Amino acid sequence: MLTEVTATRYVTPLREGGSLPGIVEADDLGTYIMKFTGAGQGRKTLVAEIICGLLGRRLGLRVPELVQMQLDPVIGLSEPDQEVQELLKSSGGLNLGMDYLPGSLGFDPLAFEVGAREAGRVVWFDALINNVDRSWRNPNLLVWHGELWLIDHGAAMIWHHNWPSAEKASVRPYNASDHVLATFGPDLAAAAEEFAPLITEELLTEIAAEVPDEWLADEPGFDSPDTLRQAYVNTLLARARTISDQITIGEPTKDKPSQAPQWLAGKPPRRAVK
């Protein structure tokens, strides 16, 4: 189960994300990036962070450790930014924390090489969770101690914002043309062979059980948090069965050219890094 900690000091806001996460210290002496229930995107962002983050970790991808984090808004009273103060006031109680990676750098595809196997594993995972937020515009990848780390999955699983469309979403193709790792020759076949057998109902049920009831309550069309958890399980399980054959990279459709930027369009895959 996710460890539960209590925030003891609000250090500073991070201005990079639209949800205004912050760096906080906790009673376990750890430092975390805290994401708030009171942020504009709401609790579904935190649900996506938990399900996708834990799934990535279970598949062996590098995702920072996640914790449940209790917040007493009083810790932000000395914060001079009114917007931050309002966010803390509206987020009392249970929030989400992820391990802070000190000294990490934002991923630059022109400066850091990624092997074909690792690129394939990340692209396949993003296709599974329908992550639209790992593009060259906003990679949501960090380089820490020379290794690639995946962060910020709050925009994934877009279907959970409209559950009546979830069944169709489960078989929807994934166009990775502008994925930030598209130029590294992702080995999608190897990723599918490795990952697809691991996406079982048992695994997904264990992961969905980590989402707090209070973040799943009162969802229209569901009579309990457990029935909503099962909907997440069913959608991801169905998607895992078909997604391996529905990922395209850098290939224009009949009526639409590649969305890749100029440095990606028409560029041959890089030689795989051993």
C-alpha positions as protocol buffer text, in pm:
chain_id: "A"
residue {
  index: 1
  type: MET
  ca { x: 0 y: 0 z: 0 }
}
residue {
  index: 2
  type: LEU
  ca { x: 103 y: 360 z: -53 }
}
residue {
  index: 3
  type: THR
  ca { x: 283 y: 510 z: 244 }
}
residue {
  index: 4
  type: GLU
  ca { x: 100 y: 797 z: 412 }
}
residue {
  index: 5
  type: VAL
  ca { x: 301 y: 1097 z: 530 }
}
residue {
  index: 6
  type: THR
  ca { x: 216 y: 1442 z: 662 }
}
residue {
  index: 7
  type: ALA
  ca { x: 345 y: 1762 z: 506 }
}
residue {
  index: 8
  type: THR
  ca { x: 543 y: 1965 z: 760 }
}
residue {
  index: 9
  type: ARG
  ca { x: 679 y: 2253 z: 552 }
}
residue {
  index: 10
  type: TYR
  ca { x: 579 y: 2411 z: 224 }
}
residue {
  index: 11
  type: VAL
  ca { x: 905 y: 2499 z: 50 }
}
residue {
  index: 12
  type: THR
  ca { x: 823 y: 2655 z: -285 }
}
residue {
  index: 13
  type: PRO
  ca { x: 575 y: 2633 z: -574 }
}
residue {
  index: 14
  type: LEU
  ca { x: 673 y: 2486 z: -909 }
}
residue {
  index: 15
  type: ARG
  ca { x: 561 y: 2716 z: -1186 }
}
residue {
  index: 16
  type: GLU
  ca { x: 615 y: 2472 z: -1472 }
}
residue {
  index: 17
  type: GLY
  ca { x: 284 y: 2286 z: -1435 }
}
residue {
  index: 18
  type: GLY
  ca { x: -66 y: 2419 z: -1478 }
}
residue {
  index: 19
  type: SER
  ca { x: -174 y: 2255 z: -1150 }
}
residue {
  index: 20
  type: LEU
  ca { x: 85 y: 2455 z: -951 }
}
residue {
  index: 21
  type: PRO
  ca { x: 245 y: 2164 z: -763 }
}
residue {
  index: 22
  type: GLY
  ca { x: 482 y: 2249 z: -481 }
}
residue {
  index: 23
  type: ILE
  ca { x: 794 y: 2118 z: -314 }
}
residue {
  index: 24
  type: VAL
  ca { x: 719 y: 2016 z: 45 }
}
residue {
  index: 25
  type: GLU
  ca { x: 895 y: 1844 z: 332 }
}
residue {
  index: 26
  type: ALA
  ca { x: 721 y: 1567 z: 527 }
}
residue {
  index: 27
  type: ASP
  ca { x: 733 y: 1404 z: 869 }
}
residue {
  index: 28
  type: ASP
  ca { x: 934 y: 1110 z: 731 }
}
residue {
  index: 29
  type: LEU
  ca { x: 1217 y: 1360 z: 656 }
}
residue {
  index: 30
  type: GLY
  ca { x: 1154 y: 1318 z: 285 }
}
residue {
  index: 31
  type: THR
  ca { x: 1109 y: 1590 z: 24 }
}
residue {
  index: 32
  type: TYR
  ca { x: 824 y: 1554 z: -223 }
}
residue {
  index: 33
  type: ILE
  ca { x: 651 y: 1717 z: -514 }
}
residue {
  index: 34
  type: MET
  ca { x: 297 y: 1764 z: -385 }
}
residue {
  index: 35
  type: LYS
  ca { x: -6 y: 1767 z: -614 }
}
residue {
  index: 36
  type: PHE
  ca { x: -322 y: 1915 z: -469 }
}
residue {
  index: 37
  type: THR
  ca { x: -686 y: 1812 z: -468 }
}
residue {
  index: 38
  type: GLY
  ca { x: -779 y: 2180 z: -485 }
}
residue {
  index: 39
  type: ALA
  ca { x: -597 y: 2239 z: -815 }
}
residue {
  index: 40
  type: GLY
  ca { x: -802 y: 2329 z: -1121 }
}
residue {
  index: 41
  type: GLN
  ca { x: -783 y: 1982 z: -1278 }
}
residue {
  index: 42
  type: GLY
  ca { x: -939 y: 1826 z: -968 }
}
residue {
  index: 43
  type: ARG
  ca { x: -907 y: 1486 z: -809 }
}
residue {
  index: 44
  type: LYS
  ca { x: -911 y: 1292 z: -1139 }
}
residue {
  index: 45
  type: THR
  ca { x: -561 y: 1421 z: -1205 }
}
residue {
  index: 46
  type: LEU
  ca { x: -446 y: 1254 z: -884 }
}
residue {
  index: 47
  type: VAL
  ca { x: -631 y: 933 z: -971 }
}
residue {
  index: 48
  type: ALA
  ca { x: -447 y: 923 z: -1303 }
}
residue {
  index: 49
  type: GLU
  ca { x: -116 y: 991 z: -1129 }
}
residue {
  index: 50
  type: ILE
  ca { x: -166 y: 696 z: -895 }
}
residue {
  index: 51
  type: ILE
  ca { x: -292 y: 441 z: -1147 }
}
residue {
  index: 52
  type: CYS
  ca { x: -46 y: 530 z: -1422 }
}
residue {
  index: 53
  type: GLY
  ca { x: 247 y: 593 z: -1189 }
}
residue {
  index: 54
  type: LEU
  ca { x: 206 y: 265 z: -1003 }
}
residue {
  index: 55
  type: LEU
  ca { x: 149 y: 76 z: -1327 }
}
residue {
  index: 56
  type: GLY
  ca { x: 470 y: 221 z: -1469 }
}
residue {
  index: 57
  type: ARG
  ca { x: 662 y: 121 z: -1158 }
}
residue {
  index: 58
  type: ARG
  ca { x: 519 y: -233 z: -1168 }
}
residue {
  index: 59
  type: LEU
  ca { x: 631 y: -262 z: -1531 }
}
residue {
  index: 60
  type: GLY
  ca { x: 985 y: -164 z: -1431 }
}
residue {
  index: 61
  type: LEU
  ca { x: 983 y: 192 z: -1563 }
}
residue {
  index: 62
  type: ARG
  ca { x: 1145 y: 465 z: -1358 }
}
residue {
  index: 63
  type: VAL
  ca { x: 866 y: 663 z: -1195 }
}
residue {
  index: 64
  type: PRO
  ca { x: 927 y: 849 z: -867 }
}
residue {
  index: 65
  type: GLU
  ca { x: 781 y: 683 z: -558 }
}
residue {
  index: 66
  type: LEU
  ca { x: 427 y: 797 z: -477 }
}
residue {
  index: 67
  type: VAL
  ca { x: 285 y: 863 z: -130 }
}
residue {
  index: 68
  type: GLN
  ca { x: -43 y: 977 z: 17 }
}
residue {
  index: 69
  type: MET
  ca { x: 18 y: 1311 z: 184 }
}
residue {
  index: 70
  type: GLN
  ca { x: -187 y: 1477 z: 453 }
}
residue {
  index: 71
  type: LEU
  ca { x: -194 y: 1856 z: 440 }
}
residue {
  index: 72
  type: ASP
  ca { x: -285 y: 2104 z: 711 }
}
residue {
  index: 73
  type: PRO
  ca { x: -336 y: 2433 z: 523 }
}
residue {
  index: 74
  type: VAL
  ca { x: -180 y: 2622 z: 813 }
}
residue {
  index: 75
  type: ILE
  ca { x: 167 y: 2538 z: 679 }
}
residue {
  index: 76
  type: GLY
  ca { x: 113 y: 2786 z: 398 }
}
residue {
  index: 77
  type: LEU
  ca { x: 25 y: 3090 z: 607 }
}
residue {
  index: 78
  type: SER
  ca { x: 365 y: 3247 z: 549 }
}
residue {
  index: 79
  type: GLU
  ca { x: 346 y: 3198 z: 172 }
}
residue {
  index: 80
  type: PRO
  ca { x: 334 y: 3545 z: 11 }
}
residue {
  index: 81
  type: ASP
  ca { x: 167 y: 3430 z: -312 }
}
residue {
  index: 82
  type: GLN
  ca { x: -211 y: 3467 z: -280 }
}
residue {
  index: 83
  type: GLU
  ca { x: -275 y: 3203 z: -547 }
}
residue {
  index: 84
  type: VAL
  ca { x: -69 y: 2949 z: -355 }
}
residue {
  index: 85
  type: GLN
  ca { x: -240 y: 3035 z: -29 }
}
residue {
  index: 86
  type: GLU
  ca { x: -582 y: 2978 z: -187 }
}
residue {
  index: 87
  type: LEU
  ca { x: -465 y: 2645 z: -330 }
}
residue {
  index: 88
  type: LEU
  ca { x: -344 y: 2526 z: 10 }
}
residue {
  index: 89
  type: LYS
  ca { x: -665 y: 2638 z: 181 }
}
residue {
  index: 90
  type: SER
  ca { x: -875 y: 2438 z: -66 }
}
residue {
  index: 91
  type: SER
  ca { x: -658 y: 2126 z: -39 }
}
residue {
  index: 92
  type: GLY
  ca { x: -672 y: 2037 z: 329 }
}
residue {
  index: 93
  type: GLY
  ca { x: -668 y: 1666 z: 399 }
}
residue {
  index: 94
  type: LEU
  ca { x: -541 y: 1396 z: 166 }
}
residue {
  index: 95
  type: ASN
  ca { x: -326 y: 1486 z: -134 }
}
residue {
  index: 96
  type: LEU
  ca { x: -60 y: 1315 z: -346 }
}
residue {
  index: 97
  type: GLY
  ca { x: 317 y: 1334 z: -315 }
}
residue {
  index: 98
  type: MET
  ca { x: 591 y: 1204 z: -541 }
}
residue {
  index: 99
  type: ASP
  ca { x: 954 y: 1170 z: -450 }
}
residue {
  index: 100
  type: TYR
  ca { x: 1157 y: 1480 z: -531 }
}
residue {
  index: 101
  type: LEU
  ca { x: 1462 y: 1407 z: -750 }
}
residue {
  index: 102
  type: PRO
  ca { x: 1718 y: 1673 z: -648 }
}
residue {
  index: 103
  type: GLY
  ca { x: 1947 y: 1783 z: -927 }
}
residue {
  index: 104
  type: SER
  ca { x: 1742 y: 1624 z: -1203 }
}
residue {
  index: 105
  type: LEU
  ca { x: 1725 y: 1794 z: -1543 }
}
residue {
  index: 106
  type: GLY
  ca { x: 1445 y: 1819 z: -1793 }
}
residue {
  index: 107
  type: PHE
  ca { x: 1492 y: 1576 z: -2080 }
}
residue {
  index: 108
  type: ASP
  ca { x: 1634 y: 1727 z: -2399 }
}
residue {
  index: 109
  type: PRO
  ca { x: 1603 y: 1490 z: -2699 }
}
residue {
  index: 110
  type: LEU
  ca { x: 1885 y: 1674 z: -2875 }
}
residue {
  index: 111
  type: ALA
  ca { x: 2129 y: 1627 z: -2587 }
}
residue {
  index: 112
  type: PHE
  ca { x: 2044 y: 1287 z: -2434 }
}
residue {
  index: 113
  type: GLU
  ca { x: 2049 y: 955 z: -2619 }
}
residue {
  index: 114
  type: VAL
  ca { x: 1787 y: 690 z: -2549 }
}
residue {
  index: 115
  type: GLY
  ca { x: 1819 y: 329 z: -2658 }
}
residue {
  index: 116
  type: ALA
  ca { x: 1561 y: 171 z: -2888 }
}
residue {
  index: 117
  type: ARG
  ca { x: 1448 y: -73 z: -2617 }
}
residue {
  index: 118
  type: GLU
  ca { x: 1389 y: 196 z: -2355 }
}
residue {
  index: 119
  type: ALA
  ca { x: 1220 y: 426 z: -2606 }
}
residue {
  index: 120
  type: GLY
  ca { x: 990 y: 143 z: -2710 }
}
residue {
  index: 121
  type: ARG
  ca { x: 897 y: 64 z: -2351 }
}
residue {
  index: 122
  type: VAL
  ca { x: 803 y: 427 z: -2279 }
}
residue {
  index: 123
  type: VAL
  ca { x: 606 y: 475 z: -2601 }
}
residue {
  index: 124
  type: TRP
  ca { x: 415 y: 148 z: -2551 }
}
residue {
  index: 125
  type: PHE
  ca { x: 331 y: 243 z: -2193 }
}
residue {
  index: 126
  type: ASP
  ca { x: 211 y: 587 z: -2301 }
}
residue {
  index: 127
  type: ALA
  ca { x: -3 y: 427 z: -2570 }
}
residue {
  index: 128
  type: LEU
  ca { x: -160 y: 198 z: -2313 }
}
residue {
  index: 129
  type: ILE
  ca { x: -256 y: 484 z: -2080 }
}
residue {
  index: 130
  type: ASN
  ca { x: -331 y: 717 z: -2373 }
}
residue {
  index: 131
  type: ASN
  ca { x: -83 y: 972 z: -2247 }
}
residue {
  index: 132
  type: VAL
  ca { x: -111 y: 1286 z: -2460 }
}
residue {
  index: 133
  type: ASP
  ca { x: 147 y: 1471 z: -2253 }
}
residue {
  index: 134
  type: ARG
  ca { x: 484 y: 1323 z: -2348 }
}
residue {
  index: 135
  type: SER
  ca { x: 538 y: 1518 z: -2667 }
}
residue {
  index: 136
  type: TRP
  ca { x: 837 y: 1716 z: -2789 }
}
residue {
  index: 137
  type: ARG
  ca { x: 645 y: 2023 z: -2667 }
}
residue {
  index: 138
  type: ASN
  ca { x: 625 y: 1897 z: -2309 }
}
residue {
  index: 139
  type: PRO
  ca { x: 827 y: 1579 z: -2254 }
}
residue {
  index: 140
  type: ASN
  ca { x: 747 y: 1517 z: -1885 }
}
residue {
  index: 141
  type: LEU
  ca { x: 1072 y: 1325 z: -1861 }
}
residue {
  index: 142
  type: LEU
  ca { x: 1364 y: 1393 z: -1629 }
}
residue {
  index: 143
  type: VAL
  ca { x: 1725 y: 1282 z: -1646 }
}
residue {
  index: 144
  type: TRP
  ca { x: 1856 y: 1192 z: -1301 }
}
residue {
  index: 145
  type: HIS
  ca { x: 2194 y: 1028 z: -1240 }
}
residue {
  index: 146
  type: GLY
  ca { x: 2216 y: 957 z: -1611 }
}
residue {
  index: 147
  type: GLU
  ca { x: 1884 y: 770 z: -1629 }
}
residue {
  index: 148
  type: LEU
  ca { x: 1543 y: 855 z: -1771 }
}
residue {
  index: 149
  type: TRP
  ca { x: 1254 y: 911 z: -1527 }
}
residue {
  index: 150
  type: LEU
  ca { x: 884 y: 944 z: -1614 }
}
residue {
  index: 151
  type: ILE
  ca { x: 675 y: 1209 z: -1439 }
}
residue {
  index: 152
  type: ASP
  ca { x: 336 y: 1383 z: -1459 }
}
residue {
  index: 153
  type: HIS
  ca { x: 70 y: 1136 z: -1573 }
}
residue {
  index: 154
  type: GLY
  ca { x: -225 y: 1349 z: -1468 }
}
residue {
  index: 155
  type: ALA
  ca { x: -338 y: 1408 z: -1827 }
}
residue {
  index: 156
  type: ALA
  ca { x: -344 y: 1036 z: -1915 }
}
residue {
  index: 157
  type: MET
  ca { x: -653 y: 813 z: -1936 }
}
residue {
  index: 158
  type: ILE
  ca { x: -853 y: 1095 z: -2089 }
}
residue {
  index: 159
  type: TRP
  ca { x: -1155 y: 866 z: -2109 }
}
residue {
  index: 160
  type: HIS
  ca { x: -1218 y: 893 z: -1735 }
}
residue {
  index: 161
  type: HIS
  ca { x: -1343 y: 1247 z: -1792 }
}
residue {
  index: 162
  type: ASN
  ca { x: -1629 y: 1099 z: -1997 }
}
residue {
  index: 163
  type: TRP
  ca { x: -1699 y: 742 z: -1890 }
}
residue {
  index: 164
  type: PRO
  ca { x: -1968 y: 676 z: -2154 }
}
residue {
  index: 165
  type: SER
  ca { x: -1689 y: 699 z: -2413 }
}
residue {
  index: 166
  type: ALA
  ca { x: -1451 y: 466 z: -2230 }
}
residue {
  index: 167
  type: GLU
  ca { x: -1541 y: 154 z: -2426 }
}
residue {
  index: 168
  type: LYS
  ca { x: -1462 y: 323 z: -2757 }
}
residue {
  index: 169
  type: ALA
  ca { x: -1148 y: 474 z: -2609 }
}
residue {
  index: 170
  type: SER
  ca { x: -1019 y: 131 z: -2515 }
}
residue {
  index: 171
  type: VAL
  ca { x: -969 y: 42 z: -2882 }
}
residue {
  index: 172
  type: ARG
  ca { x: -865 y: 384 z: -3007 }
}
residue {
  index: 173
  type: PRO
  ca { x: -529 y: 394 z: -3192 }
}
residue {
  index: 174
  type: TYR
  ca { x: -235 y: 592 z: -3054 }
}
residue {
  index: 175
  type: ASN
  ca { x: -52 y: 827 z: -3286 }
}
residue {
  index: 176
  type: ALA
  ca { x: 298 y: 875 z: -3143 }
}
residue {
  index: 177
  type: SER
  ca { x: 416 y: 1097 z: -3429 }
}
residue {
  index: 178
  type: ASP
  ca { x: 508 y: 1380 z: -3197 }
}
residue {
  index: 179
  type: HIS
  ca { x: 614 y: 1167 z: -2900 }
}
residue {
  index: 180
  type: VAL
  ca { x: 942 y: 1301 z: -2768 }
}
residue {
  index: 181
  type: LEU
  ca { x: 1109 y: 959 z: -2810 }
}
residue {
  index: 182
  type: ALA
  ca { x: 986 y: 899 z: -3165 }
}
residue {
  index: 183
  type: THR
  ca { x: 1324 y: 969 z: -3322 }
}
residue {
  index: 184
  type: PHE
  ca { x: 1506 y: 706 z: -3118 }
}
residue {
  index: 185
  type: GLY
  ca { x: 1375 y: 409 z: -3316 }
}
residue {
  index: 186
  type: PRO
  ca { x: 1143 y: 272 z: -3044 }
}
residue {
  index: 187
  type: ASP
  ca { x: 1139 y: -108 z: -3042 }
}
residue {
  index: 188
  type: LEU
  ca { x: 765 y: -148 z: -2999 }
}
residue {
  index: 189
  type: ALA
  ca { x: 763 y: -518 z: -3079 }
}
residue {
  index: 190
  type: ALA
  ca { x: 1000 y: -593 z: -2792 }
}
residue {
  index: 191
  type: ALA
  ca { x: 798 y: -371 z: -2559 }
}
residue {
  index: 192
  type: ALA
  ca { x: 474 y: -547 z: -2651 }
}
residue {
  index: 193
  type: GLU
  ca { x: 631 y: -887 z: -2598 }
}
residue {
  index: 194
  type: GLU
  ca { x: 756 y: -780 z: -2256 }
}
residue {
  index: 195
  type: PHE
  ca { x: 465 y: -574 z: -2127 }
}
residue {
  index: 196
  type: ALA
  ca { x: 142 y: -711 z: -2276 }
}
residue {
  index: 197
  type: PRO
  ca { x: 148 y: -1040 z: -2078 }
}
residue {
  index: 198
  type: LEU
  ca { x: 201 y: -843 z: -1756 }
}
residue {
  index: 199
  type: ILE
  ca { x: -118 y: -637 z: -1789 }
}
residue {
  index: 200
  type: THR
  ca { x: -350 y: -870 z: -1603 }
}
residue {
  index: 201
  type: GLU
  ca { x: -677 y: -810 z: -1421 }
}
residue {
  index: 202
  type: GLU
  ca { x: -506 y: -905 z: -1096 }
}
residue {
  index: 203
  type: LEU
  ca { x: -231 y: -644 z: -1143 }
}
residue {
  index: 204
  type: LEU
  ca { x: -472 y: -367 z: -1241 }
}
residue {
  index: 205
  type: THR
  ca { x: -705 y: -452 z: -953 }
}
residue {
  index: 206
  type: GLU
  ca { x: -416 y: -425 z: -705 }
}
residue {
  index: 207
  type: ILE
  ca { x: -319 y: -87 z: -846 }
}
residue {
  index: 208
  type: ALA
  ca { x: -672 y: 53 z: -856 }
}
residue {
  index: 209
  type: ALA
  ca { x: -716 y: -46 z: -492 }
}
residue {
  index: 210
  type: GLU
  ca { x: -451 y: 213 z: -401 }
}
residue {
  index: 211
  type: VAL
  ca { x: -676 y: 503 z: -505 }
}
residue {
  index: 212
  type: PRO
  ca { x: -845 y: 651 z: -196 }
}
residue {
  index: 213
  type: ASP
  ca { x: -1222 y: 611 z: -179 }
}
residue {
  index: 214
  type: GLU
  ca { x: -1271 y: 985 z: -134 }
}
residue {
  index: 215
  type: TRP
  ca { x: -1121 y: 1054 z: -477 }
}
residue {
  index: 216
  type: LEU
  ca { x: -1362 y: 810 z: -641 }
}
residue {
  index: 217
  type: ALA
  ca { x: -1682 y: 895 z: -457 }
}
residue {
  index: 218
  type: ASP
  ca { x: -1991 y: 1044 z: -624 }
}
residue {
  index: 219
  type: GLU
  ca { x: -1885 y: 972 z: -982 }
}
residue {
  index: 220
  type: PRO
  ca { x: -2197 y: 989 z: -1204 }
}
residue {
  index: 221
  type: GLY
  ca { x: -2299 y: 645 z: -1327 }
}
residue {
  index: 222
  type: PHE
  ca { x: -2123 y: 450 z: -1050 }
}
residue {
  index: 223
  type: ASP
  ca { x: -2278 y: 342 z: -722 }
}
residue {
  index: 224
  type: SER
  ca { x: -1953 y: 293 z: -530 }
}
residue {
  index: 225
  type: PRO
  ca { x: -1577 y: 352 z: -547 }
}
residue {
  index: 226
  type: ASP
  ca { x: -1526 y: -19 z: -614 }
}
residue {
  index: 227
  type: THR
  ca { x: -1744 y: -19 z: -925 }
}
residue {
  index: 228
  type: LEU
  ca { x: -1548 y: 280 z: -1053 }
}
residue {
  index: 229
  type: ARG
  ca { x: -1220 y: 101 z: -980 }
}
residue {
  index: 230
  type: GLN
  ca { x: -1346 y: -192 z: -1187 }
}
residue {
  index: 231
  type: ALA
  ca { x: -1417 y: 45 z: -1476 }
}
residue {
  index: 232
  type: TYR
  ca { x: -1053 y: 156 z: -1474 }
}
residue {
  index: 233
  type: VAL
  ca { x: -944 y: -208 z: -1468 }
}
residue {
  index: 234
  type: ASN
  ca { x: -1175 y: -308 z: -1754 }
}
residue {
  index: 235
  type: THR
  ca { x: -1073 y: -19 z: -1978 }
}
residue {
  index: 236
  type: LEU
  ca { x: -700 y: -67 z: -1935 }
}
residue {
  index: 237
  type: LEU
  ca { x: -731 y: -444 z: -1971 }
}
residue {
  index: 238
  type: ALA
  ca { x: -924 y: -408 z: -2298 }
}
residue {
  index: 239
  type: ARG
  ca { x: -676 y: -153 z: -2426 }
}
residue {
  index: 240
  type: ALA
  ca { x: -379 y: -378 z: -2346 }
}
residue {
  index: 241
  type: ARG
  ca { x: -524 y: -649 z: -2573 }
}
residue {
  index: 242
  type: THR
  ca { x: -519 y: -434 z: -2887 }
}
residue {
  index: 243
  type: ILE
  ca { x: -286 y: -139 z: -2846 }
}
residue {
  index: 244
  type: SER
  ca { x: 30 y: -317 z: -2967 }
}
residue {
  index: 245
  type: ASP
  ca { x: -108 y: -318 z: -3321 }
}
residue {
  index: 246
  type: GLN
  ca { x: -241 y: 37 z: -3312 }
}
residue {
  index: 247
  type: ILE
  ca { x: 63 y: 255 z: -3248 }
}
residue {
  index: 248
  type: THR
  ca { x: 190 y: 471 z: -3535 }
}
residue {
  index: 249
  type: ILE
  ca { x: 504 y: 683 z: -3535 }
}
residue {
  index: 250
  type: GLY
  ca { x: 579 y: 955 z: -3785 }
}
residue {
  index: 251
  type: GLU
  ca { x: 336 y: 817 z: -4039 }
}
residue {
  index: 252
  type: PRO
  ca { x: 89 y: 1061 z: -4197 }
}
residue {
  index: 253
  type: THR
  ca { x: -269 y: 950 z: -4250 }
}
residue {
  index: 254
  type: LYS
  ca { x: -442 y: 979 z: -4587 }
}
residue {
  index: 255
  type: ASP
  ca { x: -580 y: 1323 z: -4512 }
}
residue {
  index: 256
  type: LYS
  ca { x: -338 y: 1456 z: -4252 }
}
residue {
  index: 257
  type: PRO
  ca { x: 41 y: 1495 z: -4260 }
}
residue {
  index: 258
  type: SER
  ca { x: 266 y: 1405 z: -3971 }
}
residue {
  index: 259
  type: GLN
  ca { x: 228 y: 1637 z: -3674 }
}
residue {
  index: 260
  type: ALA
  ca { x: 597 y: 1605 z: -3593 }
}
residue {
  index: 261
  type: PRO
  ca { x: 808 y: 1921 z: -3568 }
}
residue {
  index: 262
  type: GLN
  ca { x: 1059 y: 2005 z: -3838 }
}
residue {
  index: 263
  type: TRP
  ca { x: 1349 y: 1836 z: -3660 }
}
residue {
  index: 264
  type: LEU
  ca { x: 1144 y: 1515 z: -3641 }
}
residue {
  index: 265
  type: ALA
  ca { x: 955 y: 1511 z: -3971 }
}
residue {
  index: 266
  type: GLY
  ca { x: 1130 y: 1287 z: -4220 }
}
residue {
  index: 267
  type: LYS
  ca { x: 1422 y: 1225 z: -3988 }
}
residue {
  index: 268
  type: PRO
  ca { x: 1544 y: 865 z: -3985 }
}
residue {
  index: 269
  type: PRO
  ca { x: 1555 y: 687 z: -3649 }
}
residue {
  index: 270
  type: ARG
  ca { x: 1881 y: 725 z: -3462 }
}
residue {
  index: 271
  type: ARG
  ca { x: 2110 y: 434 z: -3422 }
}
residue {
  index: 272
  type: ALA
  ca { x: 2010 y: 242 z: -3113 }
}
residue {
  index: 273
  type: VAL
  ca { x: 2222 y: 302 z: -2804 }
}
residue {
  index: 274
  type: LYS
  ca { x: 2351 y: -22 z: -2659 }
}
